[in-house]
Amino acid sequence: MSGKAVFEETKRNNGDKDSGICDARNVKATQVRTSLTNFRNLDQNCWNVILDYLNVEDQLRLVSSDVLDGGIFKSYASHRYKNIDDELTSRTSDKDLKQLLQIVGENVEHLEMTFESTKAGWDYLNSLKKLKSLHANMNFEEEDGDMFCTGFIENLKKFTCLRKLKLDGFEFSVKGLHVLDQLESLDVRLSHRFDAKNLADCCQTMRQLRHLRFGAIENIGKNHFEILVTNCKQLERLSFGLRFDDSTVPYELVCRLPRLQHLEVWHSGSIHDSFIEGLMNKQGSPLESLILERCALSADQIKNLCSISTLKELSISCAHLPLEDLRKLKSLLFFRIYMPSITNDQILDLLKGLPRLKVLNLLNCRCINNTFLQLLVRQHSSWRKR
C-alpha cells in the first residue's frame, strides 16, 4: 500500500471515530433535554411529593434552576409553609429564609423565630402581610437590647392581621406594646421587663383579648387587677404568677371575669380562701380548667373546689386528699396532682371514682412501682368489663 493510500485509510478511520464521539454526545444531550422536558411535564401533585423529600435549601436550588417552574413551587410552598416553626427557621440560613419568605410571605399565618441583634430580624417580617400569630424568641446583646426591642415592637404595628403574640426571653424594653390593640392573645410570661404599668396599659387598649399570660411582676396591686377585670371582659384564658410577698394582693378579683373558662395561677405563697370562694360563686361561663402551681392547698380548700362540677381539668398540690369530695368531679378528664404521700389504694379509689378520667398525672409519687402498675392494669381490665 502506498503512503498516500495509508494516509487516506487513517483519515477515514479517524473520521469514523470522531463521528462516533459526536453521535454519543448528541445522544447524551438529547437524553438530558428529554429528562428536563419530562420533569417540566410533571403536574403539581407529582412535584408536591418530590418537594416533600427535600429541605428548604434544595427546594430553592430547584427554583433557581430551569427544572422547577416558580409557579408550581409557590403553589406548593403557600400550603407547606403556612405555619413556620423555630425548628425550620433555626436550621435555615438567613439567605434562604429571606428568599423563602419573599416567595410565600403573603400566605404565612404563623411564624416562630429567634431574633438576634446580629441581624435585623424584623426585615424578614415585612412581606408577611397576613401574619396572624408570631412567637418571637429574643436573643439580643445587653448593650443593644433596648434599642432593638423597641424597634421590633414598633415594626409590629404594621401587621394589622396579627392576633396572637408570644414573646420569650424579652429582657429589655416593651415600650409601645399596648398599641397592638387588635391582639386577641398575648403571652409575655418570660418577658421580665413587662411590669405592672405595662400590664395596665395593655389591658386598657387590648379589649379584644381572649388569652392573657404574664409572669410574676413587681409592684402589682389591687388597681392593676381592677383595670384587667374592667377592660378585658372577653378573656377566656388567664394565666399569671404571684410572688411570695403578693399575699395581700386581691387577685381573687379575676373571678369576676364573665367569660373566663381556663385559669392558671402559680404562687409561692398561700392561696386565699376568698379566691376559692370566688371560683365557687363565679358567674357567666362555667370554669372548665383550673391549674394551681407551687401552692399547697388545704383539705377544706380542695373540698370547696370539688363543688365546681364543670371542671374538666384540675392541677393541684396538697398534703391530704379528700377522696369522697373528688368523686364529685364527674366531668373531670385531666387530673394532675402533687402529693408524695399518696398511697396505692388512694390512686385506685381515684380511678374508680372518676369514670371519665383520661389522664392522671402523679408527680413525685413514691409508692408507684412495677408491682402496682401490674395491679393497675388488671384492675383497669376488670373495670372495663363491667
VEXGUMAR-177238 format. One record per residue: x, y, z of N, C-alpha, C in turn; residue in one letter. Coordinates in steps of 0.2 Angstrom, whole numbers, plus 5000, padded with zeros to 4 digits. Layout:
N
n_X_n_Y_n_Z_ca_X_ca_Y_ca_Z_c_X_c_Y_c_Z_rest
X_Y_Z_X_Y_Z_X_Y_Z_A
...
END
This chain:
386
n_X_n_Y_n_Z_ca_X_ca_Y_ca_Z_c_X_c_Y_c_Z_rest
5004_4994_5000_5000_5000_5000_5004_5006_5000_M
5003_5011_4996_5007_5017_4995_5006_5021_5001_S
5010_5026_5002_5010_5031_5008_5003_5035_5007_G
5001_5036_5001_4995_5040_5000_4989_5036_5002_K
4990_5030_5000_4984_5025_5002_4983_5024_5010_A
4989_5024_5013_4989_5023_5020_4986_5029_5024_V
4988_5035_5021_4986_5041_5024_4978_5042_5023_F
4975_5040_5017_4968_5040_5016_4964_5036_5021_E
4967_5030_5022_4964_5025_5026_4964_5027_5033_E
4969_5030_5036_4970_5033_5043_4965_5038_5044_T
4964_5043_5039_4960_5048_5039_4953_5046_5039_K
4951_5041_5035_4945_5038_5035_4943_5035_5042_R
4947_5031_5045_4946_5028_5051_4945_5033_5057_N
4949_5038_5057_4949_5043_5062_4942_5047_5061_N
4940_5048_5055_4934_5051_5054_4928_5048_5057_G
4928_5041_5056_4923_5037_5059_4923_5037_5067_D
4929_5038_5070_4929_5038_5077_4926_5045_5079_K
4928_5050_5076_4926_5057_5078_4918_5057_5077_D
4916_5054_5072_4909_5054_5071_4905_5050_5076_S
4908_5045_5079_4905_5041_5084_4905_5045_5091_G
4910_5049_5092_4910_5053_5098_4905_5058_5097_I
4904_5061_5092_4899_5066_5091_4892_5064_5092_C
4891_5058_5089_4885_5054_5090_4883_5053_5097_D
4888_5051_5101_4887_5049_5108_4885_5056_5112_A
4889_5061_5110_4887_5067_5113_4880_5070_5111_R
4878_5069_5105_4872_5071_5103_4866_5067_5107_N
4867_5060_5108_4863_5056_5111_4862_5058_5118_V
4868_5060_5122_4868_5062_5129_4864_5068_5129_K
4865_5073_5125_4862_5080_5125_4854_5079_5124_A
4853_5074_5120_4845_5073_5118_4842_5070_5125_T
4846_5066_5128_4843_5062_5134_4842_5068_5140_Q
4847_5072_5140_4846_5077_5145_4840_5082_5144_V
4840_5084_5138_4834_5088_5136_4827_5084_5137_R
4827_5078_5135_4821_5074_5136_4820_5073_5144_T
4825_5072_5148_4824_5072_5155_4821_5078_5158_S
4824_5084_5156_4821_5091_5158_4814_5092_5156_L
4813_5090_5150_4806_5090_5147_4801_5086_5151_T
4803_5080_5153_4799_5075_5157_4798_5079_5164_N
4803_5082_5167_4802_5085_5173_4797_5091_5173_F
4798_5095_5168_4794_5100_5167_4786_5098_5165_R
4785_5092_5163_4779_5090_5162_4775_5087_5168_N
4779_5086_5173_4776_5084_5179_4771_5088_5182_L
4765_5086_5185_4760_5090_5187_4761_5092_5194_D
4757_5096_5197_4758_5099_5204_4758_5093_5209_Q
4754_5088_5208_4754_5083_5213_4760_5079_5214_N
4763_5078_5208_4770_5074_5207_4775_5079_5211_C
4775_5085_5209_4780_5089_5212_4779_5090_5219_W
4773_5090_5222_4772_5090_5229_4776_5084_5233_N
4775_5078_5230_4778_5073_5233_4786_5073_5233_V
4789_5076_5227_4796_5076_5226_4799_5082_5231_I
4795_5087_5232_4797_5093_5236_4797_5091_5244_L
4792_5087_5245_4792_5084_5252_4798_5081_5255_D
4802_5078_5250_4808_5074_5252_4814_5079_5252_Y
4813_5085_5251_4819_5090_5250_4819_5095_5256_L
4825_5097_5258_4825_5103_5263_4824_5109_5259_N
4823_5115_5263_4822_5121_5260_4828_5123_5255_V
4834_5122_5257_4840_5124_5253_4839_5121_5246_E
4838_5114_5246_4837_5110_5240_4831_5113_5236_D
4826_5114_5239_4820_5116_5236_4821_5123_5232_Q
4825_5128_5235_4826_5134_5232_4831_5133_5227_L
4836_5129_5227_4840_5127_5221_4836_5125_5215_R
4831_5121_5216_4827_5119_5211_4824_5125_5207_L
4821_5129_5212_4818_5135_5209_4822_5139_5205_V
4829_5140_5207_4833_5144_5204_4836_5141_5197_S
4834_5134_5196_4836_5131_5190_4831_5131_5185_S
4832_5128_5179_4826_5128_5174_4822_5122_5175_D
4823_5118_5180_4819_5112_5181_4812_5113_5184_V
4812_5117_5189_4806_5118_5193_4803_5125_5191_L
4796_5125_5189_4793_5131_5187_4791_5135_5194_D
4793_5141_5194_4792_5145_5200_4785_5145_5203_G
4780_5145_5198_4773_5145_5200_4771_5139_5204_G
4774_5133_5201_4772_5126_5205_4775_5127_5212_I
4781_5129_5213_4784_5129_5219_4780_5134_5224_F
4778_5140_5221_4774_5145_5225_4768_5141_5228_K
4764_5138_5223_4758_5134_5225_4759_5129_5230_S
4765_5125_5230_4767_5120_5235_4768_5124_5242_Y
4773_5129_5241_4775_5132_5247_4770_5136_5251_A
4765_5139_5247_4760_5143_5250_4756_5138_5255_S
4755_5132_5254_4752_5127_5259_4757_5124_5264_H
4763_5122_5261_4768_5119_5265_4770_5123_5271_R
4771_5130_5269_4774_5134_5274_4770_5140_5277_Y
4763_5138_5277_4758_5142_5280_4760_5144_5288_K
4763_5138_5291_4765_5139_5298_4772_5137_5298_N
4776_5142_5300_4784_5141_5300_4786_5141_5308_I
4789_5135_5310_4791_5135_5317_4798_5136_5318_D
4801_5136_5324_4808_5138_5326_4812_5133_5323_D
4810_5126_5323_4814_5121_5320_4816_5122_5313_E
4812_5125_5309_4813_5126_5302_4818_5133_5302_L
4816_5138_5305_4820_5144_5304_4827_5143_5307_T
4828_5139_5312_4834_5139_5316_4839_5135_5311_S
4837_5130_5307_4841_5126_5303_4841_5129_5295_R
4839_5135_5294_4839_5138_5288_4843_5144_5288_T
4847_5145_5283_4852_5151_5283_4848_5157_5282_S
4851_5163_5284_4847_5169_5283_4845_5170_5276_D
4850_5169_5271_4849_5170_5264_4843_5166_5262_K
4843_5159_5263_4837_5155_5261_4831_5157_5264_D
4831_5159_5271_4825_5161_5274_4822_5167_5271_L
4826_5172_5270_4823_5178_5267_4820_5176_5260_K
4824_5172_5256_4821_5170_5249_4814_5167_5250_Q
4814_5162_5255_4808_5158_5256_4802_5163_5258_L
4803_5167_5262_4798_5172_5265_4796_5177_5259_L
4800_5179_5255_4798_5183_5249_4794_5179_5244_Q
4794_5173_5244_4790_5169_5239_4783_5167_5243_I
4783_5166_5249_4777_5163_5252_4774_5168_5257_V
4777_5174_5258_4776_5179_5263_4768_5180_5264_G
4765_5181_5258_4758_5183_5259_4753_5178_5261_E
4756_5172_5262_4752_5166_5264_4754_5163_5271_N
4759_5166_5274_4761_5164_5280_4757_5167_5286_V
4754_5162_5290_4749_5164_5295_4753_5164_5302_E
4757_5159_5303_4761_5158_5309_4768_5158_5308_H
4772_5161_5313_4779_5161_5312_4782_5161_5319_L
4787_5156_5320_4791_5156_5326_4798_5156_5324_E
4801_5161_5328_4808_5163_5325_4812_5166_5331_M
4819_5165_5331_4823_5168_5335_4826_5174_5332_T
4826_5180_5335_4828_5186_5333_4834_5188_5337_F
4839_5190_5333_4846_5192_5336_4848_5199_5334_E
4852_5202_5338_4854_5209_5336_4859_5209_5331_S
4862_5203_5329_4867_5202_5324_4864_5203_5317_T
4857_5202_5317_4853_5203_5310_4847_5207_5312_K
4845_5211_5307_4839_5215_5308_4833_5210_5307_A
4831_5206_5312_4826_5201_5311_4819_5203_5308_G
4817_5209_5310_4811_5211_5308_4810_5212_5300_W
4816_5213_5297_4816_5214_5290_4813_5208_5286_D
4813_5202_5290_4810_5196_5287_4803_5196_5287_Y
4800_5200_5292_4793_5200_5293_4789_5205_5288_L
4793_5209_5285_4789_5214_5281_4785_5212_5275_N
4786_5205_5273_4782_5203_5267_4776_5198_5270_S
4776_5198_5276_4771_5193_5279_4764_5197_5281_L
4761_5199_5275_4755_5204_5276_4749_5201_5280_K
4749_5194_5280_4743_5191_5283_4745_5187_5289_K
4751_5189_5292_4753_5185_5298_4748_5186_5304_L
4746_5181_5307_4741_5181_5312_4744_5179_5319_K
4749_5175_5319_4752_5173_5325_4760_5173_5325_S
4763_5176_5330_4770_5177_5330_4773_5175_5337_L
4777_5170_5337_4781_5168_5343_4788_5170_5342_H
4790_5175_5345_4797_5178_5345_4801_5176_5351_A
4807_5173_5349_4812_5171_5354_4817_5177_5353_N
4818_5181_5359_4823_5186_5358_4830_5184_5361_M
4835_5186_5357_4842_5184_5359_4846_5190_5357_N
4846_5195_5361_4849_5201_5360_4855_5202_5365_F
4860_5206_5363_4866_5208_5367_4863_5213_5372_E
4866_5213_5378_4863_5218_5383_4864_5225_5381_E
4870_5227_5377_4871_5234_5376_4866_5236_5370_E
4863_5231_5366_4859_5233_5360_4852_5232_5362_D
4850_5228_5367_4844_5226_5369_4838_5230_5368_G
4838_5236_5372_4833_5241_5372_4831_5244_5365_D
4837_5245_5362_4836_5249_5355_4833_5244_5350_M
4835_5237_5350_4832_5233_5345_4825_5231_5347_F
4824_5230_5354_4817_5228_5356_4812_5233_5354_C
4814_5239_5355_4809_5245_5354_4808_5245_5347_T
4813_5244_5342_4812_5244_5335_4808_5238_5333_G
4809_5233_5336_4805_5227_5335_4797_5228_5336_F
4796_5230_5342_4789_5231_5344_4786_5237_5339_I
4790_5242_5338_4787_5247_5333_4785_5244_5326_E
4789_5240_5324_4788_5237_5317_4782_5232_5317_N
4780_5229_5323_4774_5225_5323_4767_5229_5322_L
4768_5236_5323_4762_5240_5321_4759_5239_5314_K
4764_5237_5310_4762_5236_5303_4758_5230_5301_K
4758_5226_5306_4754_5219_5304_4747_5219_5307_F
4743_5222_5303_4736_5223_5306_4732_5216_5306_T
4734_5211_5303_4731_5204_5304_4733_5201_5310_C
4739_5203_5314_4742_5200_5319_4737_5199_5325_L
4735_5193_5327_4730_5192_5333_4733_5189_5339_R
4739_5185_5338_4742_5181_5343_4749_5183_5344_K
4752_5185_5350_4759_5187_5350_4762_5183_5357_L
4767_5180_5356_4771_5177_5361_4778_5179_5361_K
4780_5182_5367_4787_5185_5367_4791_5181_5373_L
4796_5178_5371_4801_5174_5375_4807_5177_5376_D
4810_5177_5382_4817_5180_5383_4817_5187_5382_G
4812_5191_5383_4811_5198_5382_4814_5201_5388_F
4821_5202_5389_4824_5205_5394_4824_5213_5394_E
4822_5216_5389_4823_5223_5388_4816_5226_5387_F
4816_5232_5384_4811_5237_5384_4805_5234_5380_S
4799_5235_5383_4792_5233_5380_4788_5239_5378_V
4792_5244_5377_4789_5251_5376_4784_5250_5370_K
4778_5253_5370_4774_5253_5364_4770_5247_5363_G
4771_5242_5367_4767_5235_5366_4759_5236_5366_L
4757_5241_5370_4750_5242_5371_4746_5245_5365_H
4750_5247_5360_4747_5250_5354_4744_5244_5350_V
4747_5238_5351_4744_5232_5347_4737_5230_5349_L
4732_5235_5348_4726_5234_5352_4721_5229_5348_D
4724_5226_5342_4720_5221_5339_4721_5214_5341_Q
4726_5213_5346_4728_5207_5348_4722_5203_5352_L
4722_5197_5351_4717_5193_5355_4720_5188_5360_E
4727_5187_5359_4731_5183_5363_4738_5186_5364_S
4740_5187_5371_4746_5190_5372_4749_5185_5378_L
4755_5183_5376_4759_5179_5381_4766_5182_5382_D
4767_5185_5388_4773_5188_5390_4776_5185_5396_V
4775_5179_5398_4777_5176_5404_4784_5176_5405_R
4788_5176_5400_4795_5175_5400_4799_5182_5398_L
4795_5187_5399_4797_5194_5397_4798_5198_5404_S
4804_5199_5406_4805_5201_5413_4804_5209_5414_H
4804_5212_5408_4803_5219_5408_4796_5221_5408_R
4792_5216_5407_4784_5218_5407_4782_5219_5415_F
4781_5225_5416_4779_5227_5423_4772_5229_5424_D
4770_5231_5430_4763_5232_5432_4760_5238_5428_A
4764_5243_5426_4762_5248_5422_4761_5246_5415_K
4765_5241_5412_4764_5239_5405_4758_5234_5405_N
4756_5231_5411_4750_5227_5411_4744_5231_5411_L
4744_5236_5415_4738_5241_5415_4737_5244_5408_A
4743_5246_5405_4742_5250_5398_4739_5245_5393_D
4742_5239_5393_4739_5234_5388_4732_5232_5389_C
4730_5231_5396_4723_5230_5397_4718_5235_5395_C
4721_5242_5395_4716_5247_5394_4715_5248_5386_Q
4720_5245_5382_4719_5246_5375_4717_5239_5372_T
4719_5234_5374_4718_5227_5371_4712_5224_5374_M
4706_5227_5372_4700_5225_5374_4697_5219_5371_R
4700_5216_5366_4698_5210_5362_4702_5204_5365_Q
4706_5205_5370_4710_5199_5372_4705_5193_5375_L
4707_5187_5372_4704_5181_5374_4708_5177_5378_R
4715_5178_5378_4720_5174_5381_4726_5179_5383_H
4727_5179_5390_4732_5183_5393_4737_5179_5397_L
4743_5179_5396_4748_5176_5401_4754_5180_5403_R
4755_5181_5409_4760_5185_5411_4763_5182_5418_F
4770_5184_5419_4773_5181_5425_4772_5185_5431_G
4776_5183_5436_4775_5187_5442_4779_5193_5441_A
4775_5199_5442_4778_5205_5441_4778_5210_5447_I
4783_5214_5447_4784_5218_5453_4779_5224_5454_E
4777_5225_5460_4773_5231_5462_4766_5230_5459_N
4763_5224_5458_4757_5223_5455_4752_5224_5461_I
4746_5227_5460_4742_5229_5466_4735_5228_5464_G
4730_5230_5469_4723_5229_5468_4721_5233_5461_K
4724_5239_5460_4721_5243_5455_4723_5240_5448_N
4728_5236_5448_4730_5233_5441_4725_5227_5440_H
4723_5224_5445_4718_5218_5444_4711_5221_5442_F
4710_5227_5445_4704_5230_5444_4703_5233_5436_E
4709_5235_5434_4709_5238_5427_4709_5232_5422_I
4712_5226_5424_4711_5220_5420_4704_5218_5419_L
4701_5217_5425_4694_5215_5425_4689_5219_5422_V
4690_5226_5423_4686_5231_5420_4686_5231_5412_T
4692_5230_5409_4693_5231_5402_4694_5225_5398_N
4695_5219_5401_4696_5213_5397_4691_5208_5399_C
4685_5210_5397_4679_5206_5399_4678_5200_5394_K
4682_5200_5388_4682_5195_5383_4687_5189_5385_Q
4691_5190_5391_4695_5185_5392_4692_5178_5394_L
4695_5173_5390_4693_5166_5391_4698_5162_5395_E
4704_5164_5394_4710_5160_5397_4715_5166_5400_R
4716_5164_5406_4721_5169_5410_4726_5165_5414_L
4732_5167_5413_4737_5163_5417_4742_5169_5420_S
4744_5169_5426_4748_5174_5429_4752_5171_5435_F
4757_5174_5437_4761_5172_5443_4761_5177_5448_G
4762_5175_5454_4762_5179_5460_4769_5178_5464_L
4771_5183_5467_4777_5182_5471_4775_5181_5478_R
4780_5178_5482_4778_5177_5489_4775_5183_5493_F
4778_5189_5492_4776_5195_5495_4769_5198_5492_D
4766_5194_5487_4760_5197_5485_4754_5194_5488_D
4755_5192_5494_4750_5188_5498_4744_5193_5500_S
4745_5199_5500_4739_5204_5501_4736_5207_5495_T
4738_5205_5489_4735_5207_5483_4729_5204_5482_V
4723_5207_5481_4717_5204_5480_4716_5201_5473_P
4720_5196_5471_4720_5193_5464_4713_5189_5463_Y
4709_5188_5468_4703_5185_5468_4698_5189_5463_E
4700_5195_5462_4696_5199_5458_4695_5196_5451_L
4699_5192_5449_4699_5189_5442_4693_5184_5441_V
4690_5182_5447_4684_5178_5447_4678_5181_5444_C
4679_5188_5443_4673_5192_5441_4673_5192_5433_R
4678_5189_5430_4678_5189_5423_4673_5185_5420_L
4668_5188_5416_4662_5184_5414_4663_5178_5410_P
4668_5178_5405_4669_5173_5401_4675_5168_5402_R
4678_5169_5408_4684_5165_5410_4682_5158_5411_L
4685_5154_5407_4684_5146_5407_4691_5143_5409_Q
4696_5146_5408_4703_5142_5410_4707_5147_5414_H
4709_5145_5420_4713_5149_5424_4719_5145_5427_L
4725_5149_5426_4731_5146_5429_4734_5151_5433_E
4736_5149_5439_4740_5153_5444_4746_5149_5447_V
4752_5152_5447_4757_5149_5451_4759_5155_5456_W
4760_5152_5462_4761_5157_5468_4765_5153_5473_H
4770_5156_5475_4775_5153_5480_4772_5154_5487_S
4767_5157_5488_4764_5158_5495_4757_5154_5495_G
4753_5156_5500_4747_5153_5501_4741_5156_5497_S
4737_5151_5495_4731_5153_5491_4725_5156_5495_I
4723_5162_5494_4717_5165_5498_4711_5161_5498_H
4708_5160_5504_4701_5157_5504_4696_5160_5500_D
4697_5167_5500_4692_5171_5496_4693_5170_5488_S
4699_5168_5486_4700_5166_5479_4696_5160_5478_F
4696_5155_5482_4692_5148_5481_4685_5150_5481_I
4683_5154_5486_4676_5156_5486_4673_5160_5480_E
4678_5164_5477_4676_5167_5471_4675_5163_5465_G
4679_5157_5465_4679_5152_5459_4672_5148_5460_L
4670_5147_5466_4664_5143_5468_4658_5147_5466_M
4658_5154_5467_4652_5158_5465_4653_5162_5459_N
4657_5159_5455_4659_5163_5448_4652_5163_5444_K
4651_5169_5441_4645_5170_5436_4647_5169_5429_Q
4643_5168_5425_4645_5168_5417_4647_5162_5415_G
4652_5161_5411_4654_5155_5408_4657_5150_5413_S
4655_5144_5413_4657_5139_5418_4665_5138_5418_P
4668_5137_5423_4675_5136_5424_4677_5129_5422_L
4681_5128_5417_4682_5121_5414_4689_5119_5416_E
4694_5123_5417_4701_5121_5418_4704_5126_5424_S
4707_5122_5429_4710_5126_5435_4717_5123_5436_L
4722_5127_5435_4729_5125_5437_4732_5129_5442_I
4733_5126_5448_4737_5130_5453_4743_5127_5455_L
4749_5131_5453_4755_5128_5454_4759_5131_5460_E
4763_5127_5463_4768_5129_5468_4765_5131_5475_R
4758_5130_5475_4755_5132_5482_4751_5126_5484_C
4752_5124_5490_4749_5118_5493_4742_5120_5496_A
4737_5117_5494_4730_5118_5496_4728_5114_5502_L
4724_5117_5506_4722_5113_5512_4716_5109_5510_S
4714_5104_5514_4709_5099_5513_4702_5103_5512_A
4701_5108_5516_4695_5112_5515_4695_5115_5509_D
4700_5118_5506_4700_5122_5500_4699_5117_5494_Q
4702_5111_5495_4701_5106_5489_4693_5104_5490_I
4691_5103_5496_4684_5101_5496_4679_5106_5493_K
4681_5113_5494_4677_5118_5491_4677_5118_5483_N
4683_5117_5481_4685_5117_5474_4680_5111_5470_L
4679_5106_5474_4676_5100_5471_4668_5101_5470_C
4666_5107_5472_4659_5109_5471_4658_5112_5464_S
4664_5113_5461_4664_5116_5454_4663_5110_5449_I
4657_5108_5448_4656_5102_5444_4658_5102_5437_S
4659_5108_5434_4660_5109_5427_4668_5108_5426_T
4672_5107_5431_4679_5106_5429_4681_5100_5425_L
4684_5101_5420_4687_5095_5416_4694_5094_5417_K
4698_5099_5419_4705_5099_5420_4707_5102_5427_E
4711_5099_5431_4712_5101_5438_4720_5099_5439_L
4723_5104_5442_4730_5103_5444_4731_5106_5451_S
4733_5102_5456_4734_5105_5462_4740_5101_5466_I
4742_5104_5472_4746_5101_5476_4743_5101_5483_S
4744_5096_5487_4741_5095_5493_4745_5090_5498_C
4743_5090_5504_4746_5085_5509_4741_5080_5510_A
4734_5081_5510_4729_5077_5511_4724_5077_5506_H
4721_5071_5504_4717_5070_5498_4710_5068_5500_L
4705_5073_5500_4698_5071_5502_4695_5067_5496_P
4695_5061_5496_4693_5057_5490_4686_5057_5489_L
4682_5057_5494_4674_5057_5493_4672_5064_5490_E
4676_5069_5491_4674_5075_5488_4676_5075_5480_D
4682_5073_5479_4685_5072_5472_4680_5068_5468_L
4677_5063_5471_4672_5059_5467_4667_5063_5464_R
4666_5069_5466_4660_5073_5464_4662_5076_5457_K
4668_5076_5455_4670_5079_5449_4669_5074_5443_L
4663_5073_5442_4661_5068_5437_4663_5070_5430_K
4664_5076_5428_4666_5078_5422_4674_5078_5421_S
4678_5077_5426_4685_5078_5426_4688_5073_5421_L
4692_5076_5416_4696_5072_5411_4703_5072_5412_L
4706_5077_5415_4713_5078_5416_4715_5080_5423_F
4718_5076_5427_4720_5077_5434_4727_5076_5435_F
4730_5082_5438_4737_5082_5439_4738_5084_5447_R
4741_5080_5450_4742_5081_5457_4749_5080_5460_I
4751_5084_5464_4757_5084_5468_4756_5082_5475_Y
4757_5075_5477_4756_5073_5483_4760_5067_5485_M
4766_5068_5487_4771_5062_5488_4769_5057_5492_P
4764_5058_5497_4762_5053_5502_4756_5049_5499_S
4753_5050_5493_4748_5047_5491_4749_5039_5491_I
4744_5035_5493_4745_5028_5493_4742_5025_5487_T
4744_5018_5486_4741_5014_5480_4734_5014_5480_N
4731_5013_5486_4724_5012_5487_4720_5018_5485_D
4723_5024_5487_4720_5031_5486_4720_5032_5478_Q
4726_5030_5475_4726_5030_5467_4720_5026_5464_I
4720_5020_5466_4714_5015_5464_4707_5018_5465_L
4706_5021_5471_4700_5024_5473_4698_5030_5468_D
4704_5034_5467_4703_5039_5462_4701_5037_5455_L
4704_5032_5453_4702_5030_5446_4695_5027_5446_L
4693_5023_5451_4687_5020_5451_4681_5026_5452_K
4683_5031_5456_4678_5036_5457_4677_5041_5452_G
4682_5042_5447_4682_5047_5441_4681_5043_5435_L
4676_5041_5433_4675_5036_5427_4677_5039_5420_P
4676_5046_5420_4678_5049_5413_4685_5051_5413_R
4689_5050_5418_4696_5052_5418_4700_5049_5412_L
4704_5053_5409_4708_5051_5403_4715_5051_5405_K
4717_5056_5409_4724_5057_5411_4725_5058_5418_V
4729_5054_5422_4731_5055_5429_4738_5056_5429_L
4740_5062_5431_4747_5064_5431_4749_5064_5439_N
4753_5059_5441_4755_5059_5448_4763_5062_5449_L
4764_5067_5452_4771_5070_5452_4774_5068_5459_L
4780_5066_5458_4784_5064_5464_4781_5059_5468_N
4777_5054_5465_4774_5048_5469_4779_5043_5471_C
4780_5042_5477_4785_5037_5480_4783_5030_5480_R
4776_5029_5479_4774_5022_5480_4773_5018_5474_C
4773_5021_5468_4772_5018_5462_4778_5013_5460_I
4777_5007_5459_4782_5003_5456_4779_4998_5451_N
4783_4993_5449_4781_4988_5444_4775_4984_5446_N
4775_4982_5453_4770_4978_5455_4763_4982_5455_T
4764_4988_5457_4757_4992_5457_4755_4993_5450_F
4759_4994_5445_4757_4995_5438_4754_4989_5436_L
4756_4983_5437_4753_4977_5435_4746_4976_5438_Q
4746_4978_5445_4739_4978_5448_4734_4983_5445_L
4737_4988_5443_4733_4993_5440_4730_4991_5433_L
4734_4988_5429_4732_4985_5423_4726_4980_5424_V
4727_4976_5429_4722_4970_5430_4716_4974_5432_R
4716_4979_5437_4710_4982_5439_4707_4986_5433_Q
4711_4989_5429_4708_4993_5424_4704_4988_5419_H
4707_4982_5418_4703_4977_5413_4697_4975_5416_S
4697_4974_5423_4691_4972_5426_4685_4977_5426_S
4687_4983_5427_4683_4989_5427_4679_4990_5420_W
4683_4988_5415_4681_4989_5408_4676_4984_5406_R
4676_4978_5409_4672_4973_5408_4665_4974_5411_K
4665_4978_5416_4658_4979_5420_4653_4983_5416_R
END
